[in-house]
Structure formats: structure tokens, C-alpha cells
């Protein structure tokens, strides 16, 4: 994020994933309670049918049974305390369709015999809403709830792959503290599952839930959720000498991952990373120098062996990108910011924003990068699951606060992959000084040349955050 306003500001889709995962904070080993489900965002008011609309008495009785008074049924929002409710109120016209869909889903799980007719009730609710809102309201309802409607009526795109499509090889790591939702998102990001929550949904629908142990497992692309669960739920499938580092990680999270995966004492790893010069690195620390990749080591590997392999892999990436030896630390510092701030496809643009701000003719921010990722690193919040920084964070005087100090921060704030390193060397030309991710689910980002344009883009982001209060926008 790139502007000094009093409002909290976003960074990237990746940090939204961390925000969601942070909400679970499950200890190792990681059981996933089947009854747990992510919070639903409050929906807008929807039009309802006029009182004159005729309803079949049998259908009305079915609706009353499936949608009892709120004093009798705790909806998902009531169970989590996500929104205030009045237990004496019936399901009213102000009740959102999201709540209704969630209630029907809960009814289906508790009462499987009503499954088919529950879909009919949902269809009735939607039809009444369409009639009540006429054409404009109907379009709004379909645009807003079309996917949920298709899911309940069984006409939507399947969210799981069909059996028999699996191919290739994917090395997948469960990290200490990973919960079911984080594993589900990570499986989708790795290309294993078709949608980001299908694995989590499968766990809820197929108790008992297996216990997942941290480590690296060999999976395939295009697996069914059931097949992935079968592999990950068996600790014997864990590869004893493999470790996976992800992009955007820091020494704070990398060293525990290595220790857990390879059964190397954390103290040995801390000692092995204490002196960067041992590995030919001219930097105060090895932050940013442990390359994100999957590593497979022989039995008896030492902490120094592991760190050497990871530093050498970073050097290989720098050399492939054509980075001069004396520029390695600077490029890794830029690439780390790009890795934490940019989504897929936007890394070249974010790189250009950085260089535009570092330019001697910059009269927009006068050399200030104003990146929330560096601020979060400086105050120890980079992995706290919070997408935005606060006024207090941005006022904290430390060498990584790019709101207070012009130029690059003191060093890399995380490790970075090949794409980010390449973007740091080859930015996409453009006049931008600002950017803001306005949808943390899709990663949609708006780049602006002027501060006035940025303020308009920020409004779009704040509106999205208000509509999606559980997406990790704010602290």
C-alpha cells in the first residue's frame, strides 16, 4: 500500500490468506472441528414478495418448519456473534438471503431427510424475492446470490475435481499451527484442489476429521478433496527429509518450519544463521536470503547444510535474473516488498511504483515509499494476519518505517521468488505512484498517478471491506 492517510490500508491477496489463517491459530497437531465454518459477510437488504402473493399451504408449513423463529434456531451469525440479533424476531424481510441460505444449509446437515425439499424452499424464497423486486431487484438478487442459488439447486459448476484427473507432482507442506481453512486455501493455491474451500467443506461433511501433522507430503495436481485428505491425514505419508519454504516468509517463520520438517533443533538453526558471511553474504542478517522452494535432503543433514542449500538457491535466482553481485542485497530488498505487496500479474507495476518513488524527481512523496509491509515488519506484525497497519504502527520510528524514512528499508523484509526478483530487475514502465488492492478475494488492484485518484481508489477498498468485515482488512 502506498499512501499516508489516517485510514488503515491494504497490501495484497496473499496477506488476506494469512489473515484468514490467523483467525484459527490452531496448535500442532492440527485437528479441524467439523462443526466450524468461516463467517459469512453480512448481505444487503433484499426485496420480498408483496403480502398478496399466494403461497401453497403445504409449502408454507414446510417453510415454517425449515425457517422457525430465531428464538428456536441459532443461525450461523447468532452462533458466532457476527451480527446482533433479536431472539424474539421472526425471519423478516430484513433478513438477508445469505442468512437464509446458511440456515437451510444447517437444516440440511441436521435433518438429511429434508434435503430435497429444502432446495424447493430456497427456490421459493428466490422466486418471491424476484417477484417483489421486479426486474431490477431480480437482477440484483441473481448477481448477488446466483452462485449460492446454483449451489443449492445443484446447477452450479462443481467445486471439486472428478476422480481420475490427478496428474503431476506437488510437494505440499503443512506448517506448525496450520488449521483446516489455511490448509484448504494452500491446497488450492498449489493447484491441488479446484476451489479454495472445498477441502475444508469436505472435512466438515465427512467426520471424523483426521489429525494433520506438520511436514511435507507428496500430492498431485487436480486431486479430489477426499484423495488429498487421505494423503494428508496419514502421518506415514510425511516425507521425513523434505521441507517447503513459501514466498514472503521471514526467518521468524522459516526456522521453525525447517526444525519441524527435518527434526533439527531450532537452536542449531539459529546458530547456523547468526553469521551471514559464512555463506558469502554481505548483510547484517540472512533475512530474504533463504529461497522459497521445496528441498529434499539426505539423512543426517546438518543445520549448516540446510542453510547453505537455501542461500545457494537464492544466488542462483539472482544470477539467472542478471543481478550484479554488488546489487544483490538491494534487489532482494526491493523484491521482498514486491512479494509482500503485489498479487499475481501486478509485480512489474508495483516494482515501477517503488522506483518512481525512489526517483530524484519524485514530487509526490519525496522519496518516501510508504509501504505498509515494511511498517508491519518493523513493528513485528508481518505474520499477525492483519492486512492494514494503524496510525500508531506508521508512527513507530524504526529503520523499516518507509512512512518516516525516505528510500529503501534497512534490508529485505521477507524472502522472494523468481517472479518478484525478475520484477525488481525489469519493472513495467508506467507513471504510477500509488496502488491499492480493492478486492482481497480476487486481488484486483488499482494503480494511480495522482493522490486524488488514489483517494478515490481507497474509497472502493473501504467499501469492499465494509461489505466483507471478516476478510482481515483491519486490526
C-alpha positions as a printed Julia matrix, in Angstrom:
475×3 Matrix{Float64}:
   0.0     0.0     0.0
   1.24    3.45   -0.82
  -0.4     6.46    0.79
  -0.09    8.24    4.15
  -3.73    8.51    5.22
  -5.33    8.05    8.61
  -7.29    5.08    7.32
  -5.96    1.55    7.52
  -4.73    0.33    4.18
  -4.39   -2.99    2.32
  -1.47   -4.78    0.83
  -2.07   -7.98   -1.1
  -4.28  -11.04   -1.59
  -1.6   -13.2    -0.02
  -1.99  -11.35    3.32
  -5.7   -11.86    3.23
  -4.95  -15.63    3.2
  -2.75  -15.13    6.25
  -5.46  -13.09    7.92
  -7.97  -15.89    7.43
  -5.49  -18.49    8.64
  -4.51  -16.37   11.63
  -8.07  -16.42   12.91
  -7.72  -20.19   13.56
  -4.31  -20.19   15.28
  -4.57  -23.93   15.91
  -1.75  -25.67   17.85
   0.16  -28.68   16.49
  -1.06  -31.35   15.77
  -3.97  -29.79   13.93
  -7.45  -31.26   14.39
 -10.17  -29.47   12.44
 -13.54  -29.33   14.24
 -16.14  -30.49   11.73
 -18.72  -28.06   13.03
 -16.54  -24.99   12.5
 -17.16  -22.83    9.44
 -15.94  -19.43    8.22
 -18.02  -16.38    9.0
 -20.33  -15.12    6.29
 -20.29  -11.47    5.32
 -23.5    -9.55    6.1
 -25.59   -9.11    2.99
 -27.68   -6.18    1.85
 -31.45   -5.84    2.29
 -33.35   -7.74   -0.41
 -36.84   -7.13   -1.77
 -39.56   -9.53   -0.66
 -42.9   -10.57   -2.09
 -45.98   -8.47   -1.56
 -48.49   -9.68    1.09
 -50.87  -10.61   -1.71
 -48.53  -13.29   -3.11
 -50.3   -16.67   -2.93
 -48.38  -19.5    -1.29
 -49.41  -23.14   -1.23
 -50.34  -24.1     2.39
 -48.2   -27.24    2.29
 -45.21  -25.23    1.14
 -45.92  -22.64    3.83
 -45.89  -25.33    6.51
 -42.6   -26.64    5.12
 -41.14  -23.11    5.15
 -42.23  -22.63    8.77
 -40.56  -25.89    9.72
 -37.32  -25.06    7.92
 -37.31  -21.4     8.98
 -38.55  -21.33   12.6
 -38.43  -18.29   14.82
 -34.98  -17.12   15.75
 -35.81  -17.95   19.35
 -35.79  -21.62   18.27
 -32.89  -21.73   15.8
 -29.44  -20.21   16.15
 -28.29  -19.14   12.72
 -24.63  -19.05   11.9
 -24.42  -15.33   12.62
 -26.05  -15.85   16.02
 -23.71  -18.72   16.85
 -20.62  -16.66   16.17
 -21.9   -13.32   17.38
 -21.07  -11.85   13.99
 -24.17   -9.63   13.99
 -26.58   -8.56   16.75
 -29.85  -10.45   16.68
 -33.17  -10.34   18.44
 -34.27  -13.78   19.57
 -37.92  -12.69   19.57
 -37.95  -11.7    15.92
 -39.2   -13.94   13.14
 -37.38  -14.25    9.83
 -38.3   -10.82    8.5
 -37.94   -9.02    5.17
 -34.74   -7.52    6.59
 -33.19  -10.96    6.93
 -30.61  -11.34    4.16
 -30.65  -14.19    1.68
 -27.18  -15.1     2.92
 -28.66  -15.85    6.36
 -31.44  -17.9     4.77
 -29.02  -19.95    2.7
 -26.86  -20.55    5.77
 -29.88  -21.61    7.83
 -31.02  -24.03    5.13
 -27.54  -25.48    4.91
 -27.55  -26.02    8.67
 -31.0   -27.63    8.47
 -29.76  -29.93    5.73
 -26.85  -31.08    7.83
 -29.03  -31.71   10.87
 -32.0   -33.21    9.01
 -30.92  -35.02    5.83
 -34.43  -36.25    5.08
 -35.48  -32.69    4.21
 -32.65  -32.13    1.76
 -34.61  -32.14   -1.5
 -37.49  -30.06   -0.21
 -35.1   -27.56    1.37
 -33.9   -26.78   -2.14
 -37.5   -26.13   -3.14
 -37.94  -23.71   -0.28
 -34.82  -21.83   -1.33
 -36.18  -21.67   -4.86
 -39.46  -20.32   -3.47
 -37.67  -17.65   -1.47
 -35.72  -16.58   -4.53
 -38.83  -16.51   -6.74
 -40.69  -14.37   -4.2
 -37.72  -12.05   -3.97
 -37.6   -11.77   -7.74
 -41.34  -11.02   -7.92
 -41.13   -8.47   -5.13
 -38.21   -6.63   -6.67
 -39.44   -6.92  -10.26
 -36.8    -6.77  -12.97
 -34.15   -4.58  -11.29
 -34.44   -6.36   -7.96
 -34.35   -9.74   -9.66
 -31.15   -8.87  -11.47
 -29.61   -7.67   -8.19
 -30.61  -10.86   -6.39
 -29.2   -13.07   -9.13
 -25.95  -11.11   -9.39
 -25.51  -11.19   -5.63
 -26.72  -14.69   -4.81
 -26.6   -16.53   -8.12
 -23.74  -18.8    -7.06
 -25.48  -19.75   -3.81
 -28.73  -20.38   -5.67
 -26.97  -22.66   -8.15
 -25.21  -24.49   -5.31
 -28.48  -25.24   -3.54
 -30.29  -26.23   -6.7
 -27.37  -28.37   -7.85
 -26.91  -26.49  -11.15
 -23.66  -24.68  -10.38
 -20.13  -25.52  -11.51
 -18.74  -28.46   -9.47
 -16.34  -27.23   -6.8
 -14.37  -30.48   -6.67
 -12.38  -32.25   -9.36
 -13.65  -35.55  -10.67
 -11.7   -38.65   -9.68
  -9.1   -39.75  -12.2
  -7.88  -36.29  -13.27
  -4.88  -36.13  -10.91
  -1.54  -35.6   -12.61
   1.98  -34.33  -11.98
   3.63  -33.93   -8.6
   3.12  -31.28   -5.91
   5.23  -31.08   -2.77
   2.88  -29.71   -0.11
   3.86  -28.66    3.4
   1.65  -28.39    6.47
   3.26  -25.84    8.76
   3.07  -25.8    12.57
  -0.17  -24.08   13.56
  -1.87  -24.53   10.17
  -5.61  -25.04   10.56
  -8.11  -26.65    8.23
  -9.05  -23.46    6.44
  -5.44  -22.46    5.85
  -4.63  -25.94    4.54
  -7.67  -25.69    2.26
  -6.55  -22.36    0.81
  -2.97  -23.58    0.42
  -4.09  -26.7    -1.46
  -5.98  -24.56   -3.95
  -3.06  -22.15   -4.35
  -0.78  -25.12   -5.06
  -3.1   -26.37   -7.8
  -4.12  -29.49   -5.87
  -7.83  -28.73   -5.38
 -10.27  -26.98   -7.68
 -11.62  -24.35   -5.26
 -10.21  -22.76   -2.15
 -12.68  -24.09    0.43
 -13.65  -27.5    -1.0
 -11.13  -29.34    1.19
 -12.41  -27.58    4.31
 -16.03  -28.28    3.35
 -15.22  -31.94    2.73
 -13.72  -32.25    6.21
 -16.88  -30.82    7.78
 -19.14  -33.11    5.81
 -17.12  -36.29    6.44
 -16.4   -36.73   10.14
 -14.4   -37.77   12.0
 -11.77  -35.26   10.97
  -8.24  -36.65   10.69
  -5.36  -35.15   12.64
  -2.88  -33.36   10.4
   0.79  -33.4    11.35
   3.23  -30.72   10.13
   5.6   -31.83    7.41
   5.91  -32.17    3.65
   3.69  -34.52    1.66
   3.69  -35.56   -1.99
   0.41  -34.75   -3.72
  -0.72  -34.21   -7.31
  -2.49  -31.5    -9.27
  -6.26  -31.8    -9.77
  -6.93  -34.12   -6.84
 -10.33  -34.59   -5.25
 -10.68  -33.24   -1.72
 -11.18  -36.8    -0.48
  -7.96  -38.01   -2.11
  -5.98  -35.09   -0.68
  -7.41  -35.75    2.79
  -6.45  -39.41    2.56
  -2.81  -38.5     1.94
  -2.56  -35.62    4.42
  -4.45  -37.48    7.13
  -1.85  -40.26    7.29
   1.36  -39.25    9.08
   3.16  -42.15    7.41
   2.94  -40.23    4.12
   5.04  -37.38    5.51
   8.4   -37.08    3.76
  10.95  -37.12    6.56
  13.72  -35.18    4.8
  11.78  -32.64    2.76
  10.97  -29.02    3.58
   8.98  -26.39    1.68
   9.52  -22.65    2.08
   6.83  -20.34    0.74
   7.25  -16.88   -0.78
   7.03  -13.91    1.54
   8.23  -15.78    4.65
  10.74  -14.49    7.2
  13.36  -16.07    9.44
  10.77  -15.9    12.21
   8.61  -18.47   10.42
  11.19  -20.23    8.24
  13.42  -21.58   11.0
  10.57  -23.28   12.92
   9.37  -24.8     9.64
  12.81  -26.28    8.95
  13.13  -27.51   12.53
   9.75  -29.24   12.41
  10.17  -30.74    8.95
  13.74  -32.01    9.37
  13.79  -32.57   13.13
  16.75  -30.23   13.56
  16.92  -28.35   16.88
  15.87  -24.74   16.44
  18.94  -23.67   18.39
  21.18  -25.25   15.75
  19.39  -23.35   13.01
  19.63  -20.07   14.9
  23.36  -20.61   15.33
  23.74  -21.51   11.64
  22.11  -18.23   10.55
  23.93  -15.97   13.02
  26.85  -15.08   10.71
  25.84  -14.39    7.07
  29.48  -14.07    5.99
  29.86  -17.84    6.38
  27.73  -18.12    3.23
  29.36  -15.23    1.37
  26.52  -12.82    2.16
  27.43   -9.21    2.89
  24.44   -8.29    5.01
  23.62   -7.93    8.71
  21.27  -10.94    8.64
  20.14  -13.69    6.28
  16.64  -12.22    6.1
  15.5   -12.58    2.5
  18.33  -14.98    1.59
  16.56  -18.33    2.19
  14.89  -19.01   -1.13
  11.26  -20.23   -1.28
  11.31  -23.72   -2.8
  10.95  -27.4    -1.94
  14.16  -29.02   -0.68
  14.88  -32.71   -0.21
  17.85  -33.58    1.99
  19.73  -36.77    2.78
  19.68  -38.37    6.21
  21.98  -36.73    8.74
  21.81  -33.28    7.13
  23.07  -30.51    9.44
  21.68  -27.03   10.03
  24.6   -25.52    8.15
  23.99  -27.84    5.19
  20.36  -26.75    5.02
  21.09  -23.02    5.19
  23.87  -23.37    2.61
  21.48  -25.02    0.14
  18.87  -22.29    0.6
  21.34  -19.41    0.24
  22.85  -21.03   -2.85
  19.39  -21.31   -4.38
  18.9   -17.57   -3.82
  22.21  -16.82   -5.52
  21.14  -18.99   -8.45
  17.92  -16.99   -8.86
  19.81  -13.68   -8.64
  22.29  -14.83  -11.26
  19.52  -16.04  -13.56
  17.9   -12.59  -13.33
  21.19  -10.89  -14.19
  21.69   -9.21  -10.81
  25.24   -7.87  -10.32
  26.99   -9.23   -7.22
  27.2    -5.8    -5.58
  23.47   -5.23   -6.17
  22.18   -8.47   -4.62
  21.13   -7.04   -1.26
  19.39   -4.04   -2.84
  17.47   -6.16   -5.34
  16.41   -8.6    -2.62
  15.18   -5.65   -0.55
  13.06   -4.37   -3.45
  11.89   -7.88   -4.39
  10.77   -8.6    -0.83
   8.49   -5.55   -0.85
   7.11   -6.6    -4.23
   6.5   -10.14   -2.94
   4.55   -8.91    0.06
   2.64   -6.12   -1.7
   1.78   -7.44   -5.17
  -0.61  -10.05   -6.41
  -0.13  -12.28   -9.43
   0.38  -10.23  -12.58
   0.99   -6.95  -10.75
   4.59   -7.4    -9.63
   6.07   -5.4   -12.51
   3.73   -2.49  -11.79
   4.47   -2.49   -8.06
   8.18   -2.51   -8.89
   7.67    0.57  -11.05
   5.81    2.34   -8.22
   8.8     1.69   -5.96
  11.29    3.05   -8.48
   9.09    6.06   -9.29
   9.05    6.92   -5.6
  12.78    6.44   -5.28
  13.41    8.75   -8.24
  15.16   12.07   -7.58
  12.35   13.98   -9.34
   9.59   12.5    -7.16
   7.45   15.43   -6.02
   4.53   13.2    -4.98
   6.07   11.54   -1.91
   9.6    12.99   -1.97
  11.38    9.67   -1.67
   9.01    8.05    0.81
   7.93    4.54   -0.23
   5.09    4.44    2.32
   4.69    0.66    2.14
   2.61   -0.96    4.86
   4.5    -4.23    4.52
   7.75   -2.62    5.69
   5.95   -0.93    8.55
   4.41   -4.23    9.64
   7.82   -5.89    9.57
   9.34   -3.11   11.64
   6.75   -3.47   14.41
   6.71   -7.28   14.3
   3.26   -7.67   12.72
   4.11   -9.07    9.29
   2.72  -12.52   10.15
  -0.03  -11.38   12.51
  -2.8   -11.87    9.99
  -3.64   -8.16    9.71
  -3.83   -6.67    6.23
  -3.59   -2.99    7.18
  -1.35   -1.03    9.52
  -2.53    1.51   12.08
  -1.63    5.16   12.7
   0.38    4.0    15.71
   2.3     1.49   13.58
   3.11    4.14   10.99
   4.37    6.49   13.7
   6.81    3.91   15.11
  10.35    5.11   14.36
  12.42    2.16   13.14
  14.7     1.53   10.12
  11.88   -0.27    8.26
   9.3     2.52    8.54
   9.1     3.83    4.99
   6.45    6.35    6.03
   9.03    8.18    8.17
  12.31    7.46    6.36
  12.86    8.03    2.62
  14.48    5.38    0.46
  14.58    1.62    0.91
  14.21   -0.01    4.34
  17.24   -1.37    6.2
  17.09   -4.69    4.33
  14.74   -7.37    2.95
  11.56   -7.92    4.94
  10.97  -11.46    3.62
  12.17  -13.97    1.07
  11.11  -13.55   -2.55
  10.6   -15.87   -5.5
  11.85  -15.74   -9.08
   8.95  -13.6   -10.31
   9.49  -10.88   -7.7
  13.25  -10.84   -8.29
  12.71  -10.57  -12.02
  10.21   -7.72  -11.49
  12.76   -5.87   -9.36
  15.18   -6.07  -12.29
  12.61   -5.42  -15.02
   9.76   -3.18  -13.79
   6.77   -2.5   -16.02
   7.05    1.07  -17.31
   4.33    3.4   -16.08
   3.64    6.74  -14.32
   2.13    5.29  -11.13
   2.97    6.49   -7.63
   0.12    4.73   -5.79
  -1.76    1.45   -5.72
  -4.4    -0.2    -3.58
  -5.87   -3.71   -3.66
  -9.62   -3.11   -3.72
 -10.73   -6.74   -3.51
  -8.75   -9.07   -1.26
 -10.51  -12.13   -2.66
  -9.65  -11.53   -6.3
  -6.52   -9.42   -5.82
  -7.92   -6.65   -8.03
  -5.59   -3.67   -7.68
  -5.95   -0.07   -8.84
  -2.8     1.85   -9.78
  -2.91    5.66   -9.74
  -0.71    8.51  -10.85
  -2.07   11.19   -8.51
  -3.04   11.31   -4.86
  -6.58   12.4    -5.76
  -7.0     9.25   -7.87
  -5.61    7.18   -5.01
  -8.17    8.59   -2.59
 -10.97    7.53   -4.93
  -9.47    4.05   -5.17
  -9.23    3.84   -1.38
 -12.95    4.51   -1.12
 -13.57    1.45   -3.27
 -11.4    -0.6    -0.93
 -13.08    0.68    2.24
 -16.49   -0.07    0.75
 -15.36   -3.61   -0.04
 -14.04   -4.05    3.5
 -17.35   -2.89    4.97
 -19.14   -5.48    2.84
 -16.63   -8.16    3.86
 -15.9    -7.47    7.53
 -14.3   -10.88    8.17
 -11.74  -10.67    5.37
  -8.92   -9.32    7.52
  -8.92   -5.73    6.31
  -8.44   -4.13    9.7
  -6.88   -4.95   13.02
